[in-house]
Amino acid sequence: MPAIVLTIAARQDKTRNPPGYHPHDRCLSIYLRLSEKVPMMIALPRLLILASFAALAVLLFAPIGAQARTCQVVSAPPFGTVTLDIVDKNNAGLIQKTTTGIKYRCTSDVPFTDVRLCAYIKVSDPKQNSSDDHTYYQIKDSDSRLAWQLADPFDRRYAHDGRGRLSTGGIKLHVVGGGTTKEIINNDPEPFPLIYLNRQLQDRVRPGTYIGTYQLVTRYLFNAGNARCEAGLSITNITGTIITPFTLTTIVPPSCVLENPMEINFGNVGASDAMKEPTARGSVDIRCTYETPYNIKIDDGQNSSNGQRRMKSADGKNFIPYLLCKDSSCSTLFSTNVSIFNGRGGPVNTVASVPIHAKLLPLADKPAAGAYQDTVVVTVTY
């Protein structure tokens, strides 16, 4: 079971010291050790991404004047299937590369030296555009969206279809070694990277299916010279345009991860003070897909007796009982293996912090001096 380790510890001195206050159903767990942190291990729930380009491209501009110069899409790249947990930090900026790139064929009835092809993305719904010129959304409903970008092999992002004025991705086809030709094809195109932005750049990503239809608008210019896609290729300075429709379909499963455990440490506690029920505080953060319901429970630790959690001394001979609570007054306990904290996931770029308060219970006799600790498992079920 995936886990995070957190510690709860106390040290008993031989002499009295001033008190110091220094933690389907699928689940993820955090180990809380009741003064060291252990790296978090997270399971990878899956997200299915399907993407397809229509094989048919629409040619908008035909021959110019007496010269028949045209380009067409010979084959568009299939994106295939990819798995992703949108809240998993290890999937930040997921790049799903196609098995092949987009293949163009350009012909002319007179020889030419090169063709510059610059591509833009046109959305079918204004809500699919973001305020960033190179980011798009897949829309699930009025309150859910998934952000993505498309890049060329040189990591240039494809821009919104702003009439060709924006820097964008693309390629230049030319005769290797120089010279002229009447036909040119990029027979071995580079893969086409589809990039889902990391969770800090996402927001309201609910579980479910996201479908979006778009158009890849390719503007091309024969004998382009120094024309570059970084400078844009406006419609006033082109030979023609190709439109290639494509669809992205993404299935996001419900998912939660536990993060940033803060250990519970009572610090150095005098023998007499240990009998006065000193308290300490820890916490753990939860990140879930948007509006995903979850609940939390904590087990009874490694040293419990009759359902009572206990910290054990380093020599294993002595124990100090303690409580784990939802609030500082310990009016609501984290009972062993009972779900006590319920919530719903917020935007995936945020976390919910769950406080875990601890209180020592008095013993019949003052505890022996030494270091005490315990380990408990926190589980979130969603």
C-alpha positions in Angstrom: 0.0 0.0 0.0 1.5 3.4 -1.0 2.6 5.4 2.0 4.3 8.5 3.5 6.2 8.2 6.8 5.8 10.8 9.5 7.1 10.6 13.1 5.7 11.2 16.6 8.3 11.2 19.3 9.0 12.3 22.9 12.1 12.2 25.1 12.0 11.8 28.8 14.8 13.4 30.8 15.9 12.1 34.3 15.4 15.6 35.7 12.5 17.8 35.4 12.7 20.2 32.4 10.3 22.9 31.2 7.6 21.5 28.9 8.3 21.8 25.1 5.9 21.7 22.4 7.7 21.1 19.5 2.2 13.7 13.6 -14.1 -0.5 -6.0 -12.8 1.5 -2.9 -9.1 2.4 -3.5 -6.9 3.9 -0.9 -3.5 5.6 -0.3 -1.7 5.5 3.0 0.7 7.6 5.0 2.8 6.1 7.7 3.2 8.5 10.7 6.0 7.5 13.0 5.1 8.8 16.5 11.4 12.3 14.1 12.4 11.5 10.6 10.7 11.7 7.3 10.6 8.9 4.7 10.0 9.6 1.0 6.4 9.3 -0.1 5.4 6.4 -2.3 2.4 7.0 -4.5 0.4 4.6 -6.6 -0.4 5.7 -10.1 -4.1 5.7 -10.8 -4.7 5.9 -14.5 -5.9 8.5 -17.0 -6.7 7.4 -20.5 -5.9 9.8 -23.3 -7.1 9.1 -26.8 -6.2 11.5 -29.6 -6.7 11.2 -33.3 -6.2 13.3 -36.3 -8.6 13.1 -39.2 -6.8 11.7 -42.2 -8.6 14.1 -44.5 -7.1 17.6 -44.8 -9.0 20.4 -46.4 -7.1 22.5 -48.9 -8.3 26.1 -48.8 -6.0 27.9 -51.3 -5.5 26.6 -54.7 -3.1 27.7 -57.4 -1.9 31.3 -57.4 -2.0 32.9 -60.8 -0.8 30.6 -63.5 1.5 28.7 -61.1 -0.1 25.6 -59.4 1.7 25.5 -56.1 0.0 23.4 -53.4 0.7 21.5 -50.2 -1.3 18.8 -48.6 -1.2 16.6 -45.6 -0.3 13.0 -46.7 -0.7 11.5 -43.2 -1.5 13.0 -39.8 0.0 11.6 -36.6 -2.1 9.2 -34.3 -1.6 9.9 -30.6 -2.6 6.5 -29.5 -3.3 5.8 -25.8 -1.5 7.1 -22.7 -2.0 6.7 -18.9 -1.8 9.5 -16.5 -2.8 10.5 -12.9 -3.4 14.2 -13.2 -2.7 14.8 -9.5 0.5 12.8 -9.3 3.5 15.1 -9.1 5.6 12.6 -11.1 3.4 13.4 -14.1 4.2 17.1 -14.2 4.1 18.2 -17.8 3.3 14.8 -19.3 4.5 14.6 -22.9 2.6 12.1 -25.1 4.5 11.7 -28.3 3.0 10.3 -31.4 4.6 7.4 -33.2 5.2 9.6 -36.2 4.9 13.2 -37.2 2.7 15.0 -39.7 3.7 14.3 -43.3 3.4 17.0 -45.9 3.6 16.9 -49.8 4.3 20.1 -51.7 4.2 20.3 -55.5 4.6 23.1 -58.1 4.5 23.2 -61.9 7.7 25.3 -61.8 10.8 24.5 -59.7 11.1 25.9 -56.2 13.8 26.0 -53.6 11.9 25.5 -50.3 8.5 25.7 -48.5 7.9 27.1 -45.1 4.9 25.5 -43.3 3.6 27.1 -40.1 0.8 25.5 -38.1 -1.8 27.0 -35.8 -4.7 25.6 -33.8 -8.2 26.7 -34.3 -10.8 25.8 -31.6 -14.5 24.8 -32.2 -15.6 26.5 -28.9 -14.1 29.8 -27.6 -14.0 28.2 -24.1 -11.3 25.9 -25.5 -8.9 28.8 -25.7 -6.9 30.0 -22.7 -5.5 33.5 -22.0 -2.1 32.0 -22.9 -1.5 32.1 -26.7 -0.3 28.5 -26.7 -2.6 26.7 -24.2 -5.9 25.0 -24.9 -8.6 23.3 -22.9 -10.6 20.1 -23.2 -14.0 20.9 -21.8 -16.0 18.3 -19.8 -18.8 20.6 -18.5 -19.2 24.3 -17.5 -17.1 23.7 -14.4 -14.4 21.2 -15.6 -11.5 21.6 -18.0 -8.1 20.0 -18.8 -5.2 22.2 -20.2 -2.8 21.0 -22.9 -0.4 22.2 -25.5 1.0 21.0 -28.8 4.6 21.3 -29.8 6.8 20.8 -32.8 10.0 18.7 -32.7 12.0 21.8 -31.7 9.7 22.4 -28.7 8.0 25.4 -30.3 4.3 25.5 -29.1 1.6 25.8 -31.7 -0.3 29.0 -31.2 -3.9 30.1 -31.4 -5.2 30.9 -34.9 -4.6 34.6 -34.5 -4.5 35.2 -38.3 -0.9 33.9 -38.4 0.7 36.8 -36.4 1.8 34.7 -33.4 5.0 32.7 -33.0 4.1 29.1 -33.6 5.5 25.7 -34.6 6.2 24.4 -38.0 8.9 23.1 -40.4 10.8 24.1 -43.5 11.1 21.7 -46.5 14.0 22.2 -48.8 16.2 20.2 -51.2 19.1 18.7 -49.3 22.4 20.2 -50.6 20.5 23.0 -52.3 19.0 23.3 -55.7 15.4 23.3 -56.9 12.6 20.7 -57.2 9.0 20.4 -58.3 7.9 18.1 -55.5 9.1 17.6 -51.9 7.8 15.3 -49.1 9.1 15.0 -45.5 9.1 11.2 -45.6 10.4 10.8 -42.0 8.7 13.4 -39.9 9.6 13.8 -36.2 7.0 12.8 -33.6 4.3 15.2 -32.6 4.4 16.0 -28.8 1.1 16.5 -27.1 1.7 18.1 -23.6 -0.7 18.0 -20.7 0.2 20.7 -18.3 1.3 19.8 -14.8 -1.1 19.9 -11.9 0.0 23.4 -10.8 -1.1 24.8 -14.1 -4.4 22.9 -14.1 -7.4 23.8 -11.9 -10.9 22.2 -12.0 -10.2 18.7 -13.4 -13.1 16.4 -12.4 -13.0 12.7 -13.0 -14.8 11.8 -16.3 -14.5 12.0 -20.0 -13.2 15.0 -21.9 -13.7 15.4 -25.6 -12.5 18.2 -27.8 -12.5 18.8 -31.5 -10.0 21.2 -33.1 -8.4 22.1 -36.4 -4.7 22.2 -37.2 -4.4 25.2 -39.6 -1.2 25.0 -41.7 -0.2 28.1 -43.7 2.6 27.6 -46.2 4.8 29.8 -48.3 6.9 28.7 -51.3 10.4 30.1 -51.8 10.1 31.4 -48.2 13.6 32.7 -47.9 14.1 34.0 -44.3 10.4 33.7 -43.3 10.2 31.9 -39.9 7.3 30.5 -37.9 8.7 32.3 -34.8 7.8 35.5 -36.5 4.4 34.3 -37.6 3.1 33.6 -41.1 0.1 35.9 -41.7 -2.6 35.3 -44.2 -1.3 38.3 -46.3 2.0 36.5 -46.9 1.2 32.9 -47.8 0.8 30.7 -50.8 -2.0 28.5 -49.3 -3.6 27.0 -46.3 -4.4 23.4 -45.2 -7.0 22.5 -42.5 -6.6 19.2 -40.7 -9.4 18.4 -38.1 -8.5 16.3 -35.0 -10.2 15.1 -31.8 -8.8 14.6 -28.3 -10.6 12.3 -25.9 -9.4 12.0 -22.3 -10.7 9.8 -19.5 -9.7 11.1 -16.0 -10.3 8.6 -13.2 -10.9 9.8 -9.6 -7.6 10.1 -7.8 -6.1 11.3 -4.5 -2.5 11.6 -3.2 -1.2 12.3 0.3 1.6 14.8 0.6 3.8 16.9 2.9 3.6 15.0 6.2 4.6 17.0 9.2 5.9 14.9 12.1 4.4 15.1 15.6 7.1 15.7 18.1 6.6 16.4 21.7 10.2 17.4 22.2 11.9 17.1 25.6 9.3 16.6 28.3 10.1 16.5 32.1 8.9 13.5 34.0 6.3 15.6 35.9 5.2 17.4 32.8 4.6 14.1 31.1 1.8 13.5 33.6 0.1 16.8 32.7 -1.2 15.6 29.3 1.1 17.8 27.0 0.1 18.2 23.4 1.8 18.4 20.0 0.6 18.9 16.4 1.3 17.4 13.0 -0.5 17.4 9.7 -0.8 15.8 6.2 -2.0 17.3 2.9 -4.5 15.8 0.5 -4.8 16.5 -3.2 -7.6 15.0 -5.2 -9.3 15.4 -8.6 -11.9 18.1 -8.4 -15.0 17.4 -6.3 -13.8 13.8 -5.6 -15.2 12.7 -2.1 -12.7 11.2 0.3 -12.4 10.2 4.0 -9.5 9.6 6.3 -8.7 7.1 9.0 -5.7 6.3 11.2 -4.7 2.8 12.4 -3.7 2.0 16.0 0.0 2.1 15.5 2.7 -0.5 16.2 2.5 -0.7 20.0 -1.2 -0.5 20.8 -2.7 -2.4 23.7 -6.5 -3.0 23.9 -7.1 -0.3 21.3 -4.9 2.3 23.1 -2.1 3.8 21.0 1.3 3.8 22.8 4.8 5.1 22.1 7.6 2.7 23.0 10.9 3.5 24.6 14.1 2.8 22.6 15.0 -0.2 24.8 11.4 -1.6 24.3 10.7 -1.8 28.0 8.5 1.2 28.6 5.4 2.8 27.0 3.6 6.1 27.1 -0.1 6.1 25.9 -1.3 8.9 23.7 -4.4 10.1 21.8 -4.6 11.4 18.2 -7.3 14.0 17.7 -8.9 16.1 15.0 -8.9 19.3 17.1 -6.5 20.9 19.7 -8.8 20.2 22.6 -9.1 16.5 21.7 -12.9 16.6 21.7 -12.9 14.6 18.5 -10.6 11.6 18.4 -9.1 9.8 15.5 -10.4 6.4 16.6 -8.5 3.5 15.4 -9.4 2.5 11.8 -12.6 4.6 11.9 -13.1 7.2 9.2 -13.3 10.5 11.0 -12.3 13.2 8.4 -14.4 13.7 5.3 -13.9 16.1 2.4 -14.0 16.8 -1.3 -11.2 17.5 -3.7 -10.6 21.1 -4.7 -8.8 22.4 -7.8 -5.9 20.0 -8.5 -3.4 22.9 -8.1 -4.3 23.1 -4.4 -4.2 20.8 -1.3 -6.3 20.5 1.8 -4.3 20.3 5.0 -5.5 17.9 7.6 -4.3 18.7 11.2 -3.5 15.8 13.5 -3.2 16.7 17.2 -1.7 14.4 19.8 -1.9 14.3 23.6 0.0 12.2 26.1 -2.0 10.4 28.7 -0.9 10.2 32.3 0.6 7.1 33.8 0.2 5.6 37.3 3.9 6.4 37.8 6.2 8.9 36.1 7.6 7.5 32.9 11.2 6.3 32.7 13.7 8.6 31.0 14.3 7.9 27.3 13.2 8.5 23.8 9.7 7.1 22.8 8.1 6.8 19.4 5.4 5.0 17.4 4.3 4.6 13.8 0.7 4.8 12.6 -0.8 4.5 9.1 -3.1 7.3 7.8 -5.3 6.1 4.9 -7.4 8.2 2.6 -10.2 6.4 0.8 -12.0 7.9 -2.2 
